[in-house]
Amino acid sequence: MLSNDELQRYARHISLPEMGVEGQERLRAGSVLVVGAGGLGSPAALYLTAAGVGTIGLVEFDRLDISNLQRQILFDTPSVGKPKLETAVRRLRELNPSIEIVPHELRLTSANALDVLRPYDVVLDASDNFPTRYLVNDAAVLLGKPNVYGSIFRFVGQASVFWPPKGPCYRCMYTQPPPPGLVPSCEEGGVLGVVPGLVGVIQAAEAIKVLLGRGELLVGRMLLIDLMRMSFRELRVPRNPECVVCGPNPSVRELVDYEAFCGTGASRTEPEVTPRELDEILRNASRPRLIDVREPMEWQTMGHIAGADLMPLRDLPSRLDELTAGDEIVCYCASGVRSAHAAKILRDAGFARTRNLAGGIRRWVEEGLPVER
């Protein structure tokens, strides 16, 4: 039975004929795992908490950066530099002390994903990278969990519910990840702050409908949102009978190495230099050629290493004539992923003395080394 406090707190829910006390009790008995507390996870977690979902798990391991505040509404300025999970759990518990918030301060991996997802009724994928999306999808399929999906970029967003055998899984639509570096992240391409807010709220609504067992879910449908045109469109997404995960003859029966699958582990195969090593090298007379392969907006907002040349990764193949084959070259980006692929492009083109800055400019700054703006 709902307590008197709960009856008052959820009065507007209970007055809905489709909800009533029974529906609110279903929410209280339900559980949702939110993977990521960023732009999508922030509004989703807030609304799930306010709605009275009984148990909400939150997967997050990052620290809050001031650039997050433009869209990640779980957080505030005094929390900059602190672990996101610490602030998120406090905020959600203050919003609704009657529910359970379960923190998972970890990076979701093939080794832990099944154990993390297993206790929850619904998985809400609020991640921002392809390895995690494929990992969450495969783990959800193997466990038979509904996967409430969302993604955003610039002024557009997508939302769907992947739930075999009721409908397709993520791999039915995206059988293979895009080549590394081809699809810019929000950090590289930007995003209007309200876009993840809208998509995250849609994800929360779908998760609530799953728990209630009512309404028409976005199963087999992809909702496409364009805020510049203020348009909402739908794509039908059928199940792929040859899907390697949810098809009748699946070849993926256990979780794999998703960094390798998506090609984002390339930085491990290219020669690297650490920020401290590079700082020492730059103090010598024979400085290497520094190539910054980020986008111009990142160069302006995050700063750059003194003496670097801006050559965005997409432009690099057409600018090889600006480099000398015998030069020592160090490539860097935000985190070391794009620059690892830039280093491979250069080494394959004959620039043998090319290395990648391990951890990118983020690690450079974290180690207290200077940037120019």
Secondary structure, DSSP 4 states (H G I P E B T S, - for coil): ---HHHHHHTHHHHTSTTTHHHHHHHHHH-EEEEE--STTHHHHHHHHHHHT-SEEEEE--PBP-GGGGGT-TT--GGGTTSBHHHHHHHHHHHH-TTSEEEEE-S---TTTHHHHHTT-SEEEE---SHHHHHHHHHHHHHHT--EEEEEEEBTEEEEEEE-TTTS--HHHH-SSPPPTTTS--HHHH-B-THHHHHHHHHHHHHHHHHHHT-S---BTEEEEEETTTTEEEEEE----TT-TTTSSS-S--S---HHHHTTTTGGGTS-EE-HHHHHHHHTSSSPPEEEE-S-HHHHHHH-B-TT-EE--GGGGGGGGGGS-TTS-EEEE-SSSHHHHHHHHHHHHTT--SEEEETTHHHHHHHTT---B-
